[in-house]
Amino acid sequence: MWQRGRVDASPVDVDLALLGGGGAAALVLAALDRHDVAGLRIAVVDPVHKRGQDRTWAFWGTPGGEFDPVLSASWSRVDVVTPAGRRVLPLAPLRYAMLRSAPVYDRAAAAERRIGAVRIGAPAGALHDDGHRVSVHDPEGRVLLRAGWVLDSRPRPPQRPGRTNWLQHFRGWWLAADRPVFDPDRAVLMDFRTPQPARGVSFGYVLPVSDRYALVEYTEFSPAVLADAAYDAALRGYTGRLGLDLDTLRVREVEHGVIPMTDGPFVTRPSPRVVRLGTAGGATRPSTGFTFSAMLRQADQIARALAAGGPPVPAPAYPRRHRWLDAVALRALDRGHVDGVEFFTRLFDRNPPERVLRFLDGVTTPVEELAVMRSTPWLPMTGAVLGDTVDRLRDRLRRAATGVPGAGSRAAGRAGS
Ligand SMILES: Cc1cc2nc3c(=O)[nH]c(=O)nc-3n(C[C@H](O)[C@H](O)[C@H](O)COP(=O)(O)OP(=O)(O)OC[C@H]3O[C@@H](n4cnc5c(N)ncnc54)[C@H](O)[C@@H]3O)c2cc1C
């Protein structure tokens, strides 16, 4: 059922409203269908009905998930390349996978039809949560709908700026060749032979879907985006480094993105019946920008909880200690305590690949995390730990003095727009 905005005087009344119908919501809809969540009135509110190809998700996991049949490619080993050499990482029992957005949005649309969700093609504005139901307003302040629970994945910045505020910014070219130039069995996870920025770290990567078609991307982790032409120049440089002759290749599609890498707090539960998901809900790993696996995990938890008659509240995307480790790592990179290339190289050199990948997904045990920490340059990292601790205390004292509440405070009331 499709409604453009508020079409009649009486607002829609549902059990569950998804505000934002992008990546996080698509995965929730698919999970609700997969877990046969029945008997719930559900609405999806988004001025845009996402379809087709607008991004490519790369992620790792164990084979066998719902999206396996529609993966564009998957690799059981990946390369990490530094100026010193190439390291091949066997990933078993995990694998690195590529999923384009079109089949995910298609799957979400099919799920939406099957569970009989109402779609409202309008922007949501402010929310008012009285602890029992949530009123969702439109940007003009009229009530758009009422819901028992709201899953809100509308983009928003963290509650306050972090102590380190970097961005993962990237541009990729889908390159098509007339003859075999790519090895479809070999994906490059990170190739640090790109010129390194003065502050930050850059790398290229290659995700081949066949011997004639691949996504080749240039990525930077740094404080600010580049001028448009600089991404193309970097990609030209990197494809040259790979020995690819651009005169013989066609750029079929361009993919560009900016993802926050910050230790600023994302409030996951702004009020009792509002849960934030996706990047807005802290699912983006601050040290890498990877988001997909956490969104997938949380979507599954939400669907399982609803199927069991419980509230749709997932576990935090990452344990608190991981957010702290990420804050320290970001600080060490930003303040120049450690060199970015050396940091990532040591991580992969001194740990089994599976441990690093599970760590980056936020699912390792404290013992494994200790091993990961020991593999980083410990003296500079200790400096970053101390600096982070001092800044945290200073922030806390400043907030206490000015009466600003801490992150994650829960109260009935306005959950914001
Ligand atoms: C190009 C690109 C490539 C990426 N690749 C990867 C990757 O390889 N691996 C990985 O782990 N992560 C990746 N990410 C990061 C992350 O997985 C994606 O950004 C993901 O789409 C985040 O999902 P989301 O639901 O939080 O946000 P989005 O998918 O951006 O969805 C937000 C939705 O909110 C809607 N909206 C906005 N305002 C309103 C409003 N007022 N009311 C209602 N709806 C509203 C928007 O229309 C949109 O549909 C990538 C990001 C980008 C941009």
The ligand as an SDF file (V2000), in Angstrom:
LIG
                    3D

 53 58  0  0  0  0  0  0  0  0999 V2000
   28.4330    4.5150   -1.5300 C   0  0  0  0  0  0  0  0  0  0  0  0
   28.4770    3.8080   -0.2090 C   0  0  0  0  0  0  0  0  0  0  0  0
   29.0990    2.5660   -0.1270 C   0  0  0  0  0  0  0  0  0  0  0  0
   29.1520    1.8840    1.0980 C   0  0  0  0  0  0  0  0  0  0  0  0
   29.7820    0.6810    1.1410 N   0  0  0  0  0  0  0  0  0  0  0  0
   29.8180    0.0160    2.3020 C   0  0  0  0  0  0  0  0  0  0  0  0
   30.4450   -1.2720    2.3700 C   0  0  0  0  0  0  0  0  0  0  0  0
   31.0200   -1.7420    1.3860 O   0  0  0  0  0  0  0  0  0  0  0  0
   30.4150   -1.9470    3.5390 N   0  0  0  0  0  0  0  0  0  0  0  0
   29.8190   -1.4550    4.6500 C   0  0  0  0  0  0  0  0  0  0  0  0
   29.8080   -2.1240    5.6890 O   0  0  0  0  0  0  0  0  0  0  0  0
   29.2440   -0.2200    4.6320 N   0  0  0  0  0  0  0  0  0  0  0  0
   29.2360    0.5180    3.4880 C   0  0  0  0  0  0  0  0  0  0  0  0
   28.6220    1.7430    3.4620 N   0  0  0  0  0  0  0  0  0  0  0  0
   28.1110    2.3070    4.7380 C   0  0  0  0  0  0  0  0  0  0  0  0
   26.6680    1.8580    5.0850 C   0  0  0  0  0  0  0  0  0  0  0  0
   26.5620    0.4540    5.0160 O   0  0  0  0  0  0  0  0  0  0  0  0
   25.6280    2.4760    4.1790 C   0  0  0  0  0  0  0  0  0  0  0  0
   25.7230    3.8710    4.2140 O   0  0  0  0  0  0  0  0  0  0  0  0
   24.2010    2.0690    4.5590 C   0  0  0  0  0  0  0  0  0  0  0  0
   23.3490    2.3540    3.4810 O   0  0  0  0  0  0  0  0  0  0  0  0
   23.6940    2.7470    5.8220 C   0  0  0  0  0  0  0  0  0  0  0  0
   22.3410    2.4420    6.0060 O   0  0  0  0  0  0  0  0  0  0  0  0
   21.3530    3.4400    6.7370 P   0  0  0  0  0  0  0  0  0  0  0  0
   20.0190    2.8270    6.7250 O   0  0  0  0  0  0  0  0  0  0  0  0
   21.9720    3.8650    8.0080 O   0  0  0  0  0  0  0  0  0  0  0  0
   21.3700    4.7640    5.8250 O   0  0  0  0  0  0  0  0  0  0  0  0
   20.8160    4.9440    4.3490 P   0  0  0  0  0  0  0  0  0  0  0  0
   20.9570    3.6760    3.5810 O   0  0  0  0  0  0  0  0  0  0  0  0
   21.4760    6.1540    3.8280 O   0  0  0  0  0  0  0  0  0  0  0  0
   19.2560    5.2070    4.5640 O   0  0  0  0  0  0  0  0  0  0  0  0
   18.7610    6.3710    5.1680 C   0  0  0  0  0  0  0  0  0  0  0  0
   17.3610    6.6150    4.5900 C   0  0  0  0  0  0  0  0  0  0  0  0
   16.7330    7.6810    5.3240 O   0  0  0  0  0  0  0  0  0  0  0  0
   15.9030    8.3780    4.3990 C   0  0  0  0  0  0  0  0  0  0  0  0
   15.5420    9.6810    4.9690 N   0  0  0  0  0  0  0  0  0  0  0  0
   16.2870   10.8140    5.0260 C   0  0  0  0  0  0  0  0  0  0  0  0
   15.5850   11.7940    5.6340 N   0  0  0  0  0  0  0  0  0  0  0  0
   14.3810   11.2640    5.9630 C   0  0  0  0  0  0  0  0  0  0  0  0
   13.2310   11.7720    6.6260 C   0  0  0  0  0  0  0  0  0  0  0  0
   13.1740   13.0200    7.1000 N   0  0  0  0  0  0  0  0  0  0  0  0
   12.1730   10.9530    6.8100 N   0  0  0  0  0  0  0  0  0  0  0  0
   12.2040    9.6860    6.3600 C   0  0  0  0  0  0  0  0  0  0  0  0
   13.2640    9.1500    5.7330 N   0  0  0  0  0  0  0  0  0  0  0  0
   14.3420    9.9230    5.5430 C   0  0  0  0  0  0  0  0  0  0  0  0
   16.7610    8.4510    3.1330 C   0  0  0  0  0  0  0  0  0  0  0  0
   15.9610    8.7440    1.9870 O   0  0  0  0  0  0  0  0  0  0  0  0
   17.3620    7.0370    3.1190 C   0  0  0  0  0  0  0  0  0  0  0  0
   16.5710    6.1420    2.3530 O   0  0  0  0  0  0  0  0  0  0  0  0
   28.5650    2.4470    2.2570 C   0  0  0  0  0  0  0  0  0  0  0  0
   27.9750    3.7220    2.1570 C   0  0  0  0  0  0  0  0  0  0  0  0
   27.9340    4.3870    0.9520 C   0  0  0  0  0  0  0  0  0  0  0  0
   27.2960    5.7580    0.9010 C   0  0  0  0  0  0  0  0  0  0  0  0
  1  2  1  0
  2  3  1  0
  2 52  2  0
  3  4  2  0
  4  5  1  0
  4 50  1  0
  5  6  2  0
  6  7  1  0
  6 13  1  0
  7  8  2  0
  7  9  1  0
  9 10  1  0
 10 11  2  0
 10 12  1  0
 12 13  2  0
 13 14  1  0
 14 15  1  0
 14 50  1  0
 15 16  1  0
 16 17  1  0
 16 18  1  0
 18 19  1  0
 18 20  1  0
 20 21  1  0
 20 22  1  0
 22 23  1  0
 23 24  1  0
 24 25  2  0
 24 26  1  0
 24 27  1  0
 27 28  1  0
 28 29  2  0
 28 30  1  0
 28 31  1  0
 31 32  1  0
 32 33  1  0
 33 34  1  0
 33 48  1  0
 34 35  1  0
 35 36  1  0
 35 46  1  0
 36 37  1  0
 36 45  1  0
 37 38  2  0
 38 39  1  0
 39 40  1  0
 39 45  2  0
 40 41  1  0
 40 42  2  0
 42 43  1  0
 43 44  2  0
 44 45  1  0
 46 47  1  0
 46 48  1  0
 48 49  1  0
 50 51  2  0
 51 52  1  0
 52 53  1  0
M  END
$$$$
